[in-house]
Amino acid sequence: MTGPVLATSALVAGYEPDLPIVRGVDFSVAAGELVILLGPNGAGKSTFVKAIAGLVSVHSGRVLLSGRDITAVAPHRKLAEGLAFVPQTDNVFASMSILENLQIAVALLPKSERSLAIEAMLTRFPDLAVKPKRLAGALSGGQRQMLAVARALALNPPVLILDEPSAGLSPKIVGEVFSMLKRINGEGVTIVLVEQNVKAAMAIADRAVILAEGQIRHEGTPAELTDDPLIGKIYLGTTGRAASEVAP
């Protein structure tokens, strides 16, 4: 495939038509990339990815998946098209078991393929396979994120977007979650990640994009951005240290 696997063109989005939060964003991701979206609170990062996923109104501009315009496609159909989204909260059904969560995730597949898809996810995430009948609400924060990601990957989408997957997790669990994401990316899944944990995100990313006031302000490799004293001070909470010093 030529061209980006995911792109936005002059995307304007928000909750009120006359008060856009995302303001004309041109953004693209190549197949196999792991791209992180960084920026201060209120920068529009979460609104941007929710607009891509179809959960926030797009007022103008386009969302393209492998060159196809999916701007107006309903969220559940975007998953069927190959775009999976894991929100920060309410990303699993807490009152249902691990297995039941996965059964719901594969409901879009033909019945003959559902059991194999669930088996593939339990193989991919062995921590979930230990007690598949355990309630999702009883899982640890890291296990919940594993289940949320497993649900998103159940239809084998080429693109995975996550909104703040490290929120509320301990440093040890954050490391496990980010290692999981890096492994999934290494298996060929393109990942876009909104994250406030700059240190952990920079350690796994191919490229970082910094948003502020609903627009892209800077982008580059983690090394390029963390080596720039001004960018580091204003946006990243660093002082221009080398990328190797930022990594855990």
N, C-alpha and C positions, 0 to 999 in steps of 0.2 A: 504494500500500500504506500502511495506517495502522499505527502501532506500530513498534517497533524491528525492524531486519532481523536482529539477533543479540542474544540476551539470556540471562542466567543468573538463576535464581531460587533463593536460599538454597543455593547450590552448596557442597557439602562433598566434598572429594576428596583423594586422597593414595595413597601406596604401601602403607600398612597401615591397615586399618579403624579401629584404635584409636589411630592417630597421624595425624589429618588435617593436611594442610599448608594446604589451602584451607578456610576456615572460615566458611561461610554467606555467600557473596558474591552480592550482587544487582548485576547489571551489564547495561548495555544500550548498543547502538550504533545510531544512525540510519543509514538508507541514504545512502551517499555520504560519510559521515564518515571522517576519519583520526584514530584514537584511539591514543595511546601509553600503555603501562603502565610506570610507573616505580616505583622503590623500592629499598631496600638489598638487598645480597646476602642470600639466604635468605628473602626476603619472600614467596615463593610465586608469583612472576610466571610463570615457565616452567611450573610445575606447573599453574597455572590454565589457561593456553592449551592445554596438552597434554590436560587434562581435557575442555576444550571439543572438542578434535579427536578425542577417544576413545582417547588413548594413555596416560592415567592413569585409574585407577578412580574413578568417581563413587560416593560412598557414600550421598548423599542430595541432593535438589534436582534442578533441571532445566536443560537446555540447549535453547533455542528458536531456530530459524532461520525467519525470516519467519512466526512464530507456530506453527510445527510443532515438536513435541517430538522432538528427535533425540538425546536423552541416551544411549539404549541402541543407537543405530545404529553399526555397525562403521565404523572409520576410512575405509576405501575407499568405503563407501557414503555417508559424509558428503560426500566429494568429489563424488560423483554427485548429491547433494542440493543442492550449491552452496556448500560450505564447504571452502576449500583451506587447507592448513597447510604452511608451510615451516619445518622444524626448523633449529636452529643448526648442527648437524653432520650429516654423512651425508645431505645433501639432493640429491646427484646420484650417478649410478653412474660412478665415476671410471675404470673400465676400459672403459667404453663411449663411443662417439662422441656428439657433440652430437645428431646426427640420431637415433641409437639411443635416447638418453634421451628425446627427444620422442616417438618411436614408442611407447615404453612408456607415456608419459603419456597418449596419446590412445587407448589400448587399450580403454577403456570406451565409446568412441564406435562407432557403426555403421561398418563398413569403408568405406562410400562417403563418409564425412565426415572420415576420418583425415588424408588428404593435404592437404585444405584447411585443417584445423586446424593442422597443422605449418607449412604455408606462411604462415598468419596469424601464428604465433609468430616465424618467421624475419623476417617483414616488420616486426613490432613490435620485434624486437631485432636490428637489422642487424649488430651485432658478432658475433652467433652465426652469421649467414648467410654470413660471409666464408669460413669453412672448416668447413662442417657435419660433415665427417668427422673433425675433430680430436677426440682423446680428451678427455673432460671433466677427467681428471686432469692434463692439460697446460695447462689454462686458468689465468689469473690469478684471484686471489681475487674481484675484481669481476666477472669473466666467469662464474665459477662461480655467484655469486649471481644474475646475470642468467639463467643456465640454470635454476637452481632455481626462480626466479620464473616463467620461461616454462613450465616443467613444471607448476607449480601453476595457471597461467592457461589451460592448453591446453583445458580443458573449459568455459572462459568462466564461472567461478563469480562470483556477486555479492559474495562475502565472501572476503577473503584475510587470513590470520593469519601473522605472521612472528615467530620467536623469535631475537632478537639478530642481525639481519642484518649489523651492522657489526663483529661480533667478529673480531678478528685482521686487520682491514683497515687500510691506511694512511689518513691523513686525506684525501688526494686521492680515493682510491677510495671512502671513506665518503661524501664529497660526491656522487660520481657515483651511488652506490646510492640515496641518499636523494632525489636529483633524479629518478631512475627511478621510485621509489615515489610521489613527488608527482605525476608525470605519469600514472601508472596510476590513481591516485586521481582525478585530473582527468578521466579517461575514464569514470568512473562506478563503479569498483570500491571497495567499502567495505573499509578496511584497519584491522586491529588489530595493533599493533606493540609487542613487548616490547623494551626498549632500555636499555642502560646509558649510552650516549652522550647525555647530557641535552641538551647544546647543539645537536647535529645534529637530534635528535628534536623538540625544542621548536620548531625553525625551520620544520618542515613540518606540525605537528599542528594539528587543529581543537580538540582537547580532550586533556587529560592526566588520567590516573587514577593515584593513588599507592597502592600496596599496602604493607603492613607486617604481619608476623606472620599472613599469610594472610587479611587483611581489608582492605577499602578504607578508607583513612584520610582522603583528600582527593581532590577532583576539581574541574576548572575549566578555563578556557582557559589557554594558556601564559602569557599576560600576567597573569592573576589569580594564578597560582601563583608565578611568579617575582617578582611585586611584594610577596609576603608574606614578610617577613624570617624569620619562624620556620620556615615551610615550606621556604624556600630554604636555610636553614642546616642543618636536620635531614635533609631528603630529597634536595635537588637539588644540593648543593654550591655554591650561590650565596649571596649576601647580600642578597637582595631587590632585585636590579637589575631594570630594566625589560626587557620581553621583547625590545625592539629591541637591547639590549646583550647578550642571551644568544645571539641569532641569529648565525650565522657571517658 
